[in-house]
Amino acid sequence: MSESATLEEVATELSALRDLFQRRLLDDKAKARLYDELYAQVEFARHGLARTQLRPLLGELLLLMDRLQGVADNAVVESVVEELEEVLRRRDVRRVPPIDQFDPKYHEAVRVESVADSAKGQVVAVLRDGYMVGEEVLRPALVVVASGTSTTDPTSDADAGADTEVTDD
């Protein structure tokens, strides 16, 4: 009977260890879920606040800077614009880097022009600077894009065709 009692004790202890293991596993899963939720809340606090609250404010500041830059040769206005740009730089708001080729991630094409010696999709002019917050585009740059067609005289093409003689044989 001592052998069966020992076997029963081992089975009871094994059952208790299995229960303990399952409870700890559930506890670990609950902790992991709480950590994930906490991390999501921290990310929202960090980035979600910027998207929902600061992004519109930054957009308004950029519009204000655009209007101020349109004021002709006023030293006070230029100083204010420089200070605003510095404040934005400290908040990781910077201009979209100059890119020769049109990229819809950074640019918004407002016009397509036929420009000599320009490839199709090449940015010909920047009408309004774009800005980024970190790696996210806050406002795309407004650009003029080349159509890729040359501005040659259309009569020269007709003249070239006139030199070749077509005969019906």
Secondary structure, DSSP 8 states (H G I E B T S, - for coil): -HHHHHHHHHHHHHHHHHHHHHHHHHHHHHHHHHHHHHHHHHHIIIIIHIIIIIHHHHHHHHHHHHHHHTS-S-HHHHHHHHHHHHHHHHTTEEE----SB--TTTEEEEEEE--TT--TTBEEEEEE--EEETTEEEE-EEEEEE-S-----HHHHHHHHHHS-----
